[in-house]
Amino acid sequence: KRGAAHLCAFEQMRLMLIPPVSASAGIAVATAAVATGVLAGLVLHGIRPHAWAYRRAAETPFRREASLAIWLALRCGKAIVDNAGARVQWKDADGIDPCTATDEANEALVCKELARAFPRHAIIGEEASAKAGRVPALDERTPTWIVDPIDGTQNFVHGLPLSAVSIGLCVDGAPVLGVVYCPHLDELFFGVAGHGSFLNGKRLSADGVEALSQAMVITDVGYERSKVGVRRLGAAYTAVLDEGVRALRVIGSSVLSACWVACGRASAFYCGMHERDCPKPWDWCAAYVIAREAGVHFLRLDGATLATTPDAAATAAPFAVMDCGSACCAGSSKLADLLQALICSSLANADE
């Protein structure tokens, strides 16, 4: 048997927090006592442990995967808070798309621990993809992690307290697990396909708003600065405002935007008007699971259905995580359909 000293930090914590089902009563009591010490240690290091999430993880088929993702998200979240306003490098010649040492360190930590715990899994990370100049293809035969070490890096660089860590898992080509942590608000979103989604222990449910006049809608501009792109962005804004939307907001994080629809802070989110404002797989993967489990409807802005609520027909098309840049999501199917038609029409007119 391996001694605890030979286990990575996560494995020690996982074994302490989640005793084997076959453990005797005495071992279970001892394990619970040690778990209390581990949680206290996290608090001493400035990380609230969110023990509720590990308990929820234990109720799902992805117990080990979810527990590791939760632990990593909390660790990375602390790094975000500790390094707010960090020095920045730029991924592009325009000086618009940032990368910081914290992005790189967070992704390195996540990839290292995921590879150690699940050596047969693949990993797609934002920073590694940026350096390679391409997003790797998703092999549906291999469980694949999709990671955004800091979503909302512009906010992070400028000291705006609104960014998040996003860790998602795809199995058979479909997202099944999502963990999103916003350390500034100490909010942990967690969802597993078929097992619901939660925010700090509370089960999530979308607001169900059907009319734009009652809707808080979030959008994003990304890094789009071309004349064509700006015209398309403006056309979509104008269409939504002309339709009488109650409020239109940009928060600077696609991941949190979708999660906020899941928890009812917003009624809808849309993005992807042109090439450089389109979210990537790491923007959608984890948040999609969380939002879908809360009853959020996803539609592509080209008209193809990306996702449905959990009680939808089994024949519904699966979410295409690697091809989902231009999309909208809403807490009701009626609002999703309305936004899709409104935005697609506005973009067609802008291109004439």
PATIKE-768972 format. One line per field, with one value per residue (C-alpha): x, y, z. Coordinates in Angstrom, 1 decimal. Layout:
BEGIN
xx	(X, ...)
yy	(Y, ...)
zz	(Z, ...)
***
This chain:
BEGIN
xx	(0.0, 1.2, 1.8, 0.1, 3.5, 3.8, 0.4, 0.0, -1.6, -5.0, -5.0, -4.4, -7.3, -9.6, -9.0, -9.5, -12.7, -14.4, -13.9, -14.3, -17.8, -16.4, -14.5, -15.3, -17.0, -13.7, -11.8, -14.6, -14.6, -10.8, -11.0, -13.6, -11.4, -8.4, -10.7, -11.6, -7.9, -7.4, -10.3, -8.9, -5.6, -7.2, -8.7, -5.4, -4.0, -6.8, -8.9, -12.5, -12.8, -16.4, -16.9, -20.4, -19.0, -17.0, -20.1, -22.0, -19.2, -19.4, -23.0, -22.0, -20.4, -17.4, -16.5, -12.7, -12.7, -15.1, -13.2, -9.9, -11.4, -12.9, -9.6, -7.7, -10.3, -10.0, -6.2, -6.2, -8.7, -6.4, -3.6, -5.9, -6.7, -3.1, -1.8, -4.5, -3.2, -0.3, 2.1, 0.8, 2.1, 0.1, -0.8, -1.5, 0.2, -2.8, -2.1, -5.7, -5.6, -3.6, -1.7, -0.1, 2.2, -0.8, -2.6, 0.4, 1.0, -2.6, -2.8, 0.5, -0.8, -4.1, -2.5, 0.1, -2.4, -4.9, -2.2, -1.0, -4.4, -5.8, -2.8, -5.1, -7.1, -6.4, -6.2, -7.0, -5.9, -6.3, -2.7, -1.2, -3.5, -2.5, 1.1, 0.5, -1.6, -4.5, -7.1, -6.4, -9.1, -11.3, -10.9, -14.3, -12.7, -10.6, -12.0, -10.8, -10.4, -11.0, -9.4, -9.4, -7.0, -8.4, -11.5, -11.8, -8.0, -8.6, -10.6, -7.8, -5.1, -7.0, -7.8, -11.6, -12.7, -14.7, -12.8, -13.0, -11.3, -13.1, -12.5, -14.7, -14.6, -15.9, -16.7, -17.7, -17.3, -19.9, -19.5, -20.4, -18.7, -18.2, -16.5, -16.3, -14.8, -15.0, -12.6, -13.4, -17.0, -16.0, -18.6, -18.2, -20.4, -20.5, -22.5, -22.5, -24.7, -27.9, -27.1, -28.0, -25.9, -25.1, -23.8, -22.2, -24.4, -27.7, -29.3, -29.5, -32.6, -32.8, -35.3, -37.6, -38.2, -39.8, -40.0, -37.1, -38.9, -38.4, -34.9, -31.4, -29.2, -25.5, -23.2, -19.5, -17.3, -14.3, -11.3, -13.3, -12.1, -12.4, -14.8, -17.0, -17.0, -17.8, -20.6, -22.1, -21.7, -23.5, -26.3, -26.9, -26.9, -29.3, -31.7, -31.8, -32.2, -34.9, -36.8, -37.1, -34.7, -34.9, -31.1, -28.0, -24.7, -21.1, -19.2, -16.0, -16.2, -18.1, -17.9, -19.5, -22.0, -23.4, -23.2, -25.2, -27.9, -27.9, -28.4, -31.0, -28.9, -29.4, -32.1, -29.9, -26.4, -25.3, -21.9, -20.0, -21.0, -17.8, -14.5, -12.7, -15.6, -16.4, -15.9, -13.6, -14.3, -12.7, -15.3, -18.2, -17.4, -17.8, -20.3, -22.5, -22.9, -23.7, -26.2, -27.8, -28.5, -30.2, -32.6, -30.9, -31.5, -28.6, -29.0, -26.4, -26.8, -26.8, -30.0, -28.9, -29.9, -26.8, -28.5, -31.7, -32.9, -32.3, -35.9, -35.6, -36.1, -33.3, -32.9, -31.8, -28.5, -25.6, -23.6, -20.7, -18.1, -15.4, -17.7, -19.8, -18.4, -21.5, -24.4, -27.0, -28.5, -31.5, -33.6, -36.6, -36.9, -39.2, -36.5, -33.8, -35.8, -36.6, -32.9, -31.8, -34.2, -33.5, -29.8, -29.5, -31.8, -29.7, -26.5, -28.0, -29.0, -25.5, -23.9, -26.0)
yy	(0.0, 3.5, 5.7, 9.1, 10.7, 9.3, 10.7, 14.1, 16.7, 16.3, 12.5, 13.0, 15.4, 13.4, 10.2, 12.2, 14.0, 11.0, 7.7, 4.5, 3.1, -0.2, 1.6, 0.3, 2.6, 3.2, 4.1, 6.4, 8.3, 8.7, 9.8, 12.4, 13.8, 14.1, 15.7, 18.4, 19.1, 19.4, 21.8, 23.9, 23.9, 25.3, 28.1, 29.0, 29.3, 31.8, 29.3, 28.6, 24.8, 24.7, 21.2, 21.1, 20.7, 17.6, 16.0, 16.8, 15.4, 12.1, 11.7, 11.6, 9.1, 11.6, 11.6, 11.7, 14.0, 16.5, 16.5, 17.2, 20.0, 21.6, 21.6, 23.0, 25.7, 26.9, 26.8, 28.8, 31.2, 32.1, 32.8, 35.2, 37.2, 37.2, 38.5, 41.0, 43.7, 41.5, 42.5, 41.4, 40.0, 40.2, 37.2, 39.5, 42.3, 44.7, 44.5, 43.5, 39.8, 39.5, 36.7, 37.0, 34.8, 33.9, 32.5, 30.4, 29.2, 28.3, 26.3, 24.6, 23.6, 22.3, 20.3, 18.8, 17.6, 16.4, 14.4, 12.9, 11.8, 10.8, 10.0, 8.6, 11.8, 14.6, 18.3, 21.4, 24.6, 28.2, 29.3, 26.1, 26.5, 30.2, 29.2, 26.5, 28.8, 26.4, 24.6, 20.8, 18.6, 16.8, 13.0, 11.7, 8.4, 10.1, 11.9, 15.5, 18.3, 21.9, 24.6, 28.3, 29.3, 32.9, 33.9, 37.6, 38.3, 41.9, 42.4, 40.7, 42.9, 46.1, 45.2, 44.7, 42.0, 39.9, 36.9, 33.1, 29.7, 27.3, 23.5, 21.3, 17.6, 16.1, 12.4, 10.9, 14.4, 16.0, 18.2, 16.2, 18.1, 21.8, 23.7, 27.5, 29.6, 33.4, 34.1, 37.8, 36.9, 33.5, 31.8, 28.2, 26.9, 23.2, 20.9, 17.3, 16.2, 14.6, 15.6, 19.3, 22.4, 24.4, 27.8, 27.6, 24.6, 26.0, 24.2, 26.5, 27.3, 29.8, 32.6, 31.5, 35.1, 35.0, 38.7, 41.0, 43.8, 41.8, 40.5, 41.4, 40.4, 40.0, 40.2, 40.5, 42.4, 40.1, 41.4, 42.5, 45.8, 45.4, 47.7, 44.8, 43.3, 46.6, 47.1, 43.7, 44.2, 47.6, 46.1, 43.4, 46.0, 48.2, 45.3, 44.2, 47.8, 48.6, 45.6, 47.1, 45.0, 45.9, 46.0, 45.2, 44.5, 43.5, 42.0, 40.8, 37.1, 34.7, 32.0, 34.0, 35.4, 31.9, 31.0, 34.2, 33.1, 29.7, 31.3, 33.8, 37.0, 37.4, 36.1, 35.6, 35.9, 36.2, 36.6, 35.7, 38.5, 38.2, 36.4, 38.0, 38.1, 34.4, 32.4, 29.4, 25.8, 26.8, 29.6, 27.3, 23.8, 24.1, 26.9, 24.9, 22.0, 24.3, 26.3, 23.3, 21.6, 24.8, 24.7, 27.1, 26.8, 27.2, 28.1, 28.7, 32.1, 30.3, 28.6, 25.1, 23.9, 23.4, 22.2, 21.7, 21.4, 18.2, 16.9, 17.4, 14.6, 12.1, 12.9, 16.5, 17.4, 17.4, 20.4, 20.9, 22.1, 22.6, 24.6, 26.8, 30.4, 32.1, 31.4, 32.7, 31.1, 32.0, 30.9, 30.1, 28.6, 31.5, 34.1, 32.0, 31.8, 35.5, 36.5, 34.1, 35.5, 39.1, 38.9, 36.8, 39.3, 42.2, 40.6, 39.8, 43.5, 44.6, 42.5, 44.0)
zz	(0.0, -0.8, 2.3, 2.5, 2.1, -1.4, -2.5, -4.3, -2.2, -3.9, -3.4, 0.3, 0.6, -1.5, 0.5, 3.7, 2.6, 0.9, 2.7, 0.7, 0.9, 2.4, 5.2, 8.7, 11.2, 13.1, 9.9, 8.8, 12.1, 11.9, 8.3, 9.2, 11.9, 9.6, 7.0, 9.5, 9.8, 6.0, 5.7, 8.6, 6.8, 3.6, 5.7, 7.2, 3.7, 2.8, 0.9, 2.0, 1.4, 0.1, 1.7, 0.3, -3.2, -2.3, -0.8, -4.0, -6.1, -4.1, -5.2, -8.9, -11.3, -11.6, -7.9, -8.4, -11.4, -9.8, -6.4, -8.2, -10.3, -7.3, -5.4, -8.4, -9.0, -5.4, -5.6, -8.8, -7.4, -4.5, -7.0, -8.9, -5.8, -4.6, -7.9, -9.0, -11.3, -12.4, -15.2, -18.6, -21.8, -25.1, -27.3, -30.2, -32.1, -31.3, -27.6, -26.8, -25.8, -22.5, -20.8, -17.3, -15.3, -13.2, -16.3, -17.1, -13.5, -13.0, -16.2, -15.4, -12.0, -13.4, -16.2, -13.9, -11.4, -14.0, -15.8, -12.6, -11.5, -14.9, -17.2, -20.0, -20.2, -22.7, -21.7, -23.8, -22.1, -23.3, -22.9, -24.4, -27.4, -27.8, -27.9, -30.4, -32.6, -32.7, -30.7, -30.6, -32.1, -29.6, -29.7, -28.6, -27.6, -24.9, -21.9, -22.3, -19.8, -21.1, -19.0, -18.8, -16.0, -15.8, -17.7, -17.6, -17.8, -18.9, -15.7, -13.7, -15.3, -14.6, -11.0, -11.7, -9.3, -11.8, -13.2, -12.8, -13.1, -15.4, -15.5, -17.6, -18.7, -21.9, -22.2, -25.5, -27.0, -24.7, -21.6, -18.4, -15.6, -14.9, -12.1, -12.2, -9.3, -8.9, -6.1, -5.7, -4.7, -3.3, -5.5, -6.6, -9.4, -9.8, -12.1, -13.4, -16.3, -14.9, -11.3, -11.2, -10.7, -7.6, -6.4, -2.9, -2.1, -3.4, -6.4, -9.4, -11.5, -14.4, -14.0, -16.9, -18.1, -21.6, -22.6, -23.3, -21.5, -18.3, -19.1, -18.0, -21.0, -20.9, -24.0, -24.7, -27.2, -26.9, -28.9, -32.0, -33.4, -37.1, -39.0, -40.1, -36.6, -34.9, -37.3, -36.5, -32.8, -33.1, -35.1, -32.5, -29.7, -31.6, -32.3, -28.6, -27.3, -29.9, -28.9, -25.4, -23.3, -19.6, -19.2, -21.4, -19.7, -20.4, -17.5, -19.3, -18.6, -20.9, -18.3, -15.6, -18.0, -18.7, -15.0, -14.1, -16.4, -14.6, -11.2, -12.4, -12.1, -15.9, -18.2, -21.3, -22.7, -26.3, -28.0, -31.2, -33.6, -35.5, -35.4, -32.5, -30.0, -30.4, -27.2, -27.4, -26.0, -22.6, -22.4, -22.9, -21.6, -17.8, -17.9, -20.3, -17.9, -15.1, -17.1, -18.8, -15.5, -14.3, -17.3, -19.6, -23.3, -25.8, -29.5, -32.1, -33.8, -37.2, -36.2, -35.2, -31.7, -29.5, -26.4, -24.6, -21.0, -19.1, -19.8, -23.5, -26.0, -26.2, -29.9, -29.3, -30.9, -28.5, -27.6, -30.0, -27.6, -30.2, -32.6, -30.4, -30.7, -32.0, -29.6, -27.2, -24.1, -22.0, -19.1, -21.3, -24.7, -25.8, -24.9, -26.5, -29.8, -29.7, -29.2, -31.9, -34.5, -33.5, -33.6, -36.7, -38.5, -37.3, -38.5, -41.9, -42.3, -41.2, -43.9, -46.7)
***
